[in-house]
């Protein structure tokens, strides 16, 4: 997102929110040149970003943390990049971190074949995507990666797609309702207190009558957007006073739904609730509150939430579309461990991704290009990351070679 404050091309403040989303390293370098040109014209440029390539060109860095969710919200460092590297913060420690090329690649158990693909800019592409391994499909922005994977492989049987598209649901939808976690939580409260489980649903008998269980009251301002204010009767807790008197190990239902996933995982030591919470921890969502509205989640968070649900199914092939979106450098390592676990459990994982750490970690790379738009639509490389670095001359090869220091 870019916001322009001012009326001319100079003396303007530009705000960019994760501008590297969807960009290949080649495109990030071009974007960096644009950011520097904007600054050099006398403008102020503010960028919210995780990529070390962008952080490296900054004149001033503000590092927030030390973690996410309730573990964040504090200023950890402010200063130049050299100071950040020496600061000891999580970001500072990871600025120079590099994933290594996978030394031993897995052996495929078969292939998913695509023949003569011509959707959008694809030029009669035929390719075999290996099964039983981690495959990364990469290439410049607009080269045809999504057209190939979503247009052909996503339609096949046994394939689960976890993407960043909005999650359907009302204002009441949250991680607890979306994952089915609310069911065992309600059951646990009902059993502990000898009452009906329906009391512990903000959509049913236990809902605050003033806000109908939303915790917020919306005021319609005619032609303007409605304004939300905290319900004065329940003070945002969503439930009636009677329901809030019922406790489970010292906590009422509102307090449990306000817990971050990691805290709730410790609170529920056994059962179905713990299993669901464990998957949310595995996909890197330990900081989300159980009752956090889904419309506040980023695209990357939505994708990981969908993945957590899919992991409960007996799938064979997962397709992930840019799963590093919105991830801090430290979280990328956790994502790689999760992808490995999915493959080692007998699944096939196909990732559309530009992040060099994910490319380096792959068993097999499919590079689409050579450029974007009309200049793309062809398979310019198929093979292991080591082979790409050793002998290819694509845009991806040049940037991955530089990344791993070859």
C-alpha positions as CSV (number, residue, x, y, z in Angstrom):
1,X,0.0,0.0,0.0
2,X,1.3,3.5,-0.8
3,X,-0.1,6.7,0.7
4,X,0.8,10.0,-0.8
5,X,0.8,13.0,1.6
6,X,1.2,16.2,-0.5
7,X,0.5,17.6,-3.9
8,X,3.9,17.3,-5.7
9,X,6.4,14.7,-6.5
10,X,8.8,16.2,-3.9
11,X,8.5,16.9,-0.2
12,X,6.0,13.9,0.0
13,X,5.8,11.2,2.6
14,X,5.4,7.8,1.0
15,X,4.4,4.8,3.2
16,X,4.9,1.3,1.8
17,X,3.5,-1.7,3.6
18,X,5.6,-4.9,2.7
19,X,6.2,-3.8,-0.9
20,X,8.3,-7.0,-1.5
21,X,5.2,-9.2,-1.4
22,X,5.1,-11.2,-4.6
23,X,8.5,-9.9,-5.8
24,X,11.4,-12.0,-7.0
25,X,14.9,-10.9,-5.7
26,X,15.5,-9.3,-9.2
27,X,12.4,-7.2,-8.7
28,X,13.3,-6.3,-5.1
29,X,16.6,-4.9,-6.3
30,X,14.7,-2.7,-8.9
31,X,12.2,-1.7,-6.2
32,X,15.1,-0.7,-3.9
33,X,16.4,1.6,-6.6
34,X,13.0,3.2,-6.8
35,X,12.9,3.8,-3.1
36,X,16.3,5.4,-3.1
37,X,15.3,7.6,-6.0
38,X,12.2,8.8,-4.2
39,X,14.4,9.6,-1.1
40,X,17.0,11.4,-3.2
41,X,14.3,13.7,-4.7
42,X,13.7,15.1,-1.2
43,X,10.9,12.8,-0.1
44,X,10.4,10.9,3.1
45,X,10.1,7.1,2.5
46,X,8.7,4.9,5.3
47,X,8.7,1.1,4.6
48,X,7.2,-1.7,6.7
49,X,9.3,-4.7,5.7
50,X,11.0,-7.9,6.8
51,X,13.4,-8.5,3.9
52,X,17.1,-8.0,4.8
53,X,17.7,-6.6,1.2
54,X,15.4,-3.7,2.0
55,X,16.5,-3.2,5.6
56,X,20.1,-2.9,4.3
57,X,19.4,0.2,2.3
58,X,17.7,2.1,5.1
59,X,19.1,5.3,6.6
60,X,17.2,4.7,9.9
61,X,15.7,1.5,11.2
62,X,12.9,1.1,13.9
63,X,12.8,-2.5,15.2
64,X,9.7,-3.5,17.2
65,X,9.4,-6.6,19.3
66,X,10.8,-8.5,20.9
67,X,8.2,-11.0,19.7
68,X,4.7,-11.0,18.1
69,X,1.3,-10.4,19.6
70,X,1.3,-10.0,23.4
71,X,5.1,-10.6,23.3
72,X,5.6,-7.5,21.0
73,X,4.7,-3.9,21.0
74,X,7.9,-2.5,22.4
75,X,10.7,-0.5,20.8
76,X,13.8,-2.7,20.7
77,X,16.1,-0.6,18.6
78,X,16.2,2.7,16.6
79,X,19.2,3.7,14.6
80,X,21.3,2.8,11.6
81,X,21.8,-0.6,10.0
82,X,25.2,-1.1,11.4
83,X,23.9,-0.5,14.9
84,X,21.0,-2.9,14.3
85,X,23.5,-5.7,13.4
86,X,25.3,-5.2,16.7
87,X,22.1,-4.6,18.8
88,X,21.5,-8.3,19.7
89,X,17.7,-8.0,18.8
90,X,16.0,-10.8,16.9
91,X,16.2,-8.8,13.7
92,X,19.8,-7.8,14.2
93,X,20.8,-11.4,14.8
94,X,19.1,-12.6,11.6
95,X,20.3,-9.9,9.2
96,X,23.2,-11.9,8.0
97,X,21.5,-15.3,8.4
98,X,21.5,-17.5,5.3
99,X,19.9,-20.9,4.7
100,X,22.2,-23.5,3.2
101,X,21.7,-25.4,0.0
102,X,20.1,-28.8,0.8
103,X,22.9,-31.3,0.8
104,X,20.9,-34.5,0.3
105,X,17.7,-34.2,-1.7
106,X,14.8,-36.6,-1.3
107,X,13.9,-39.2,-4.0
108,X,10.6,-38.6,-5.8
109,X,7.8,-41.2,-5.5
110,X,6.2,-40.3,-8.8
111,X,5.1,-37.2,-10.7
112,X,2.1,-34.9,-11.4
113,X,2.2,-34.1,-15.1
114,X,1.2,-30.9,-16.8
115,X,1.0,-31.0,-20.6
116,X,0.9,-28.1,-23.1
117,X,-0.2,-25.5,-20.5
118,X,-1.2,-22.3,-22.3
119,X,-3.2,-20.4,-19.6
120,X,-2.5,-16.6,-19.7
121,X,1.2,-16.2,-20.7
122,X,2.2,-19.9,-20.5
123,X,3.7,-21.0,-23.8
124,X,2.6,-24.7,-24.2
125,X,4.5,-25.7,-21.0
126,X,4.9,-29.3,-20.2
127,X,6.5,-30.2,-16.9
128,X,6.6,-33.1,-14.4
129,X,6.2,-32.0,-10.8
130,X,7.8,-34.6,-8.5
131,X,5.8,-36.2,-5.6
132,X,7.0,-37.0,-2.1
133,X,9.5,-34.1,-2.0
134,X,9.6,-30.3,-1.5
135,X,9.2,-28.6,-4.8
136,X,9.6,-24.8,-5.2
137,X,8.2,-23.0,-8.2
138,X,9.9,-19.7,-8.7
139,X,10.6,-17.0,-11.3
140,X,10.3,-13.3,-11.8
141,X,7.0,-11.6,-10.8
142,X,4.4,-12.2,-13.5
143,X,6.4,-15.1,-15.1
144,X,3.5,-17.6,-15.0
145,X,4.1,-19.5,-11.8
146,X,0.5,-19.1,-10.4
147,X,-1.0,-19.8,-13.8
148,X,0.9,-23.1,-14.0
149,X,0.2,-24.3,-10.4
150,X,-3.3,-22.9,-9.7
151,X,-4.5,-23.3,-13.3
152,X,-3.5,-27.0,-13.6
153,X,-2.2,-28.8,-10.5
154,X,-4.7,-27.4,-8.0
155,X,-7.5,-29.1,-9.9
156,X,-6.2,-32.6,-9.4
157,X,-7.5,-35.1,-6.8
158,X,-5.9,-35.2,-3.5
159,X,-4.5,-31.7,-3.7
160,X,-5.1,-29.2,-0.9
161,X,-4.5,-25.5,-1.7
162,X,-3.6,-23.1,1.2
163,X,-3.5,-19.6,-0.3
164,X,-3.9,-16.0,1.0
165,X,-7.4,-15.3,-0.2
166,X,-9.9,-13.8,2.3
167,X,-11.6,-16.3,4.6
168,X,-15.4,-16.2,4.3
169,X,-17.2,-15.4,7.5
170,X,-19.0,-12.8,9.5
171,X,-17.7,-10.3,12.1
172,X,-18.1,-13.1,14.6
173,X,-15.6,-15.4,12.9
174,X,-12.3,-15.9,14.6
175,X,-9.6,-18.6,14.8
176,X,-11.6,-20.5,17.5
177,X,-14.7,-20.7,15.3
178,X,-12.9,-21.2,12.0
179,X,-10.8,-24.2,13.2
180,X,-13.6,-25.9,15.1
181,X,-11.7,-25.2,18.3
182,X,-14.7,-23.5,20.0
183,X,-16.6,-26.8,20.1
184,X,-14.3,-28.7,22.5
185,X,-13.8,-25.4,24.5
186,X,-17.5,-25.1,25.0
187,X,-17.8,-28.7,25.9
188,X,-15.1,-28.4,28.5
189,X,-16.8,-25.4,30.1
190,X,-20.2,-27.1,30.1
191,X,-18.7,-30.3,31.7
192,X,-16.8,-28.4,34.4
193,X,-19.9,-26.4,35.4
194,X,-22.8,-28.8,34.8
195,X,-24.6,-26.5,32.4
196,X,-25.4,-26.4,28.6
197,X,-22.6,-25.9,26.1
198,X,-24.8,-23.4,24.2
199,X,-24.2,-20.9,27.0
200,X,-20.5,-20.5,25.9
201,X,-21.3,-19.4,22.4
202,X,-21.4,-15.7,21.7
203,X,-23.8,-16.6,18.9
204,X,-26.3,-18.4,21.1
205,X,-27.9,-18.2,24.6
206,X,-24.9,-16.8,26.4
207,X,-24.4,-13.8,24.2
208,X,-24.7,-10.3,25.6
209,X,-28.1,-9.0,24.6
210,X,-26.9,-5.4,24.1
211,X,-24.3,-6.2,21.4
212,X,-25.6,-9.7,20.4
213,X,-22.3,-11.3,21.4
214,X,-20.0,-9.1,19.2
215,X,-18.4,-7.2,22.0
216,X,-18.8,-4.1,19.9
217,X,-21.8,-1.8,19.0
218,X,-21.8,-0.5,15.4
219,X,-23.3,2.9,14.8
220,X,-24.5,3.6,11.2
221,X,-23.3,7.1,10.1
222,X,-25.5,7.1,6.9
223,X,-23.1,7.6,3.9
224,X,-20.0,7.1,6.1
225,X,-18.6,3.8,7.3
226,X,-20.1,2.5,10.5
227,X,-18.3,3.3,13.7
228,X,-17.6,0.5,16.2
229,X,-17.4,1.2,19.9
230,X,-16.9,-1.2,22.8
231,X,-20.2,-2.5,24.2
232,X,-20.8,-0.7,27.5
233,X,-22.9,-3.5,29.0
234,X,-20.4,-6.4,28.6
235,X,-17.3,-4.2,28.2
236,X,-16.3,-6.1,25.1
237,X,-16.4,-9.5,26.8
238,X,-19.3,-10.6,24.6
239,X,-21.1,-12.8,27.2
240,X,-23.8,-12.2,29.9
241,X,-22.6,-11.7,33.5
242,X,-24.1,-15.1,34.4
243,X,-22.0,-16.9,31.8
244,X,-18.8,-15.1,33.0
245,X,-19.3,-16.6,36.5
246,X,-18.6,-20.1,35.1
247,X,-15.0,-21.0,35.3
248,X,-12.6,-23.6,33.8
249,X,-9.5,-23.9,35.9
250,X,-9.9,-20.4,37.1
251,X,-10.7,-18.8,33.7
252,X,-14.0,-17.7,32.3
253,X,-14.9,-18.1,28.6
254,X,-14.0,-14.5,27.7
255,X,-10.6,-14.9,29.2
256,X,-9.9,-18.1,27.4
257,X,-10.9,-16.6,24.0
258,X,-8.6,-13.7,24.7
259,X,-5.6,-16.0,25.2
260,X,-2.9,-16.2,22.6
261,X,-2.6,-19.7,21.0
262,X,0.6,-20.5,22.9
263,X,-1.0,-19.8,26.2
264,X,-4.1,-21.7,25.3
265,X,-2.0,-24.7,24.2
266,X,-0.5,-24.8,27.7
267,X,-4.0,-24.3,29.3
268,X,-5.5,-27.4,27.5
269,X,-3.1,-30.2,28.3
270,X,-5.0,-33.0,26.5
271,X,-7.8,-33.6,24.1
272,X,-9.1,-32.3,20.8
273,X,-8.5,-28.6,21.7
274,X,-4.8,-29.3,22.4
275,X,-4.5,-31.0,19.0
276,X,-5.9,-28.1,17.1
277,X,-3.8,-25.6,19.1
278,X,-0.7,-27.7,18.4
279,X,-1.2,-27.3,14.7
280,X,-1.7,-23.6,15.1
281,X,1.6,-23.4,17.0
282,X,3.3,-25.5,14.2
283,X,2.3,-23.1,11.5
284,X,3.7,-20.1,13.4
285,X,0.5,-18.6,14.7
286,X,1.2,-19.0,18.5
287,X,0.7,-15.2,19.0
288,X,-2.9,-15.0,17.6
289,X,-5.7,-14.6,20.1
290,X,-8.4,-17.3,19.9
291,X,-11.1,-14.7,19.6
292,X,-9.3,-12.3,17.2
293,X,-11.6,-11.4,14.3
294,X,-10.6,-13.0,11.1
295,X,-10.8,-9.8,9.2
296,X,-7.8,-8.5,11.1
297,X,-5.5,-11.3,9.8
298,X,-2.9,-10.6,7.1
299,X,-2.8,-12.7,3.9
300,X,0.1,-14.8,5.3
301,X,-1.7,-15.4,8.5
302,X,-4.9,-16.5,6.6
303,X,-2.8,-18.9,4.6
304,X,-1.2,-20.5,7.7
305,X,-4.6,-20.8,9.4
306,X,-5.9,-22.7,6.3
307,X,-2.8,-24.9,6.4
308,X,-3.4,-25.7,10.1
309,X,-6.9,-26.9,9.2
310,X,-5.6,-28.9,6.2
311,X,-3.0,-30.7,8.4
312,X,-5.8,-32.5,10.2
313,X,-6.9,-34.1,6.9
314,X,-5.3,-37.1,5.2
315,X,-3.9,-35.2,2.3
316,X,-1.2,-36.2,-0.1
317,X,-0.2,-32.9,-1.9
318,X,-0.1,-29.4,-0.4
319,X,0.1,-26.3,-2.6
320,X,1.3,-23.1,-0.7
321,X,1.4,-19.7,-2.4
322,X,4.2,-17.5,-1.0
323,X,4.0,-18.7,2.6
324,X,6.8,-16.4,3.7
325,X,4.6,-13.4,3.2
326,X,4.6,-11.3,6.4
327,X,7.2,-13.6,8.1
328,X,10.1,-12.3,10.0
329,X,13.5,-13.8,9.1
330,X,13.5,-15.9,12.2
331,X,10.0,-17.3,11.4
332,X,11.2,-18.4,7.9
333,X,13.4,-21.1,9.6
334,X,10.3,-22.3,11.5
335,X,8.4,-22.5,8.2
336,X,11.2,-24.5,6.6
337,X,11.0,-27.0,9.5
338,X,7.2,-27.3,9.0
339,X,7.6,-27.9,5.3
340,X,10.1,-30.7,6.0
341,X,7.7,-32.2,8.5
342,X,4.9,-32.3,6.0
343,X,7.1,-34.1,3.5
344,X,8.6,-36.5,6.0
345,X,5.1,-37.4,7.0
346,X,4.5,-38.7,3.5
347,X,3.1,-35.7,1.8
348,X,4.2,-33.8,-1.3
349,X,4.6,-30.0,-0.9
350,X,4.6,-27.6,-3.8
351,X,5.5,-24.0,-2.9
352,X,5.3,-20.9,-5.1
353,X,8.0,-18.7,-3.6
354,X,10.6,-16.1,-4.2
355,X,12.4,-16.2,-0.9
356,X,16.0,-17.5,-1.4
357,X,16.0,-19.5,1.9
358,X,13.0,-21.5,0.6
359,X,14.6,-22.0,-2.8
360,X,17.9,-23.2,-1.2
361,X,15.9,-25.7,1.0
362,X,14.0,-27.3,-1.8
363,X,14.6,-30.8,-3.1
364,X,13.5,-29.7,-6.6
365,X,13.2,-26.3,-8.3
366,X,11.1,-25.3,-11.3
367,X,12.1,-21.8,-12.6
368,X,9.6,-20.0,-14.8
369,X,10.7,-17.1,-17.0
370,X,13.0,-15.8,-18.4
371,X,11.1,-12.6,-17.4
372,X,7.6,-11.5,-16.5
373,X,4.5,-11.0,-18.6
374,X,5.1,-11.6,-22.3
375,X,8.8,-12.3,-21.5
376,X,7.8,-15.2,-19.3
377,X,5.7,-18.3,-19.6
378,X,8.5,-20.9,-20.1
379,X,10.3,-23.4,-17.9
380,X,13.9,-22.1,-17.9
381,X,15.2,-24.6,-15.4
382,X,14.3,-27.9,-13.7
383,X,16.5,-29.6,-11.1
384,X,18.1,-29.3,-7.7
385,X,19.1,-26.0,-6.1
386,X,22.7,-27.1,-6.2
387,X,22.5,-27.7,-10.0
388,X,20.8,-24.3,-10.5
389,X,23.6,-22.5,-8.6
390,X,26.3,-24.5,-10.3
391,X,25.3,-24.2,-13.9
392,X,22.2,-22.2,-14.8
393,X,22.1,-18.6,-16.0
394,X,18.6,-17.5,-15.1
395,X,17.6,-14.5,-13.0
396,X,16.9,-16.9,-10.1
397,X,20.2,-18.7,-10.5
398,X,22.1,-15.4,-10.3
399,X,20.4,-14.3,-7.2
400,X,20.5,-17.6,-5.4
401,X,24.2,-17.9,-6.3
402,X,24.8,-14.5,-4.6
403,X,22.6,-15.5,-1.6
404,X,24.5,-18.7,-0.8
405,X,27.9,-17.1,-1.6
406,X,28.8,-19.2,-4.5
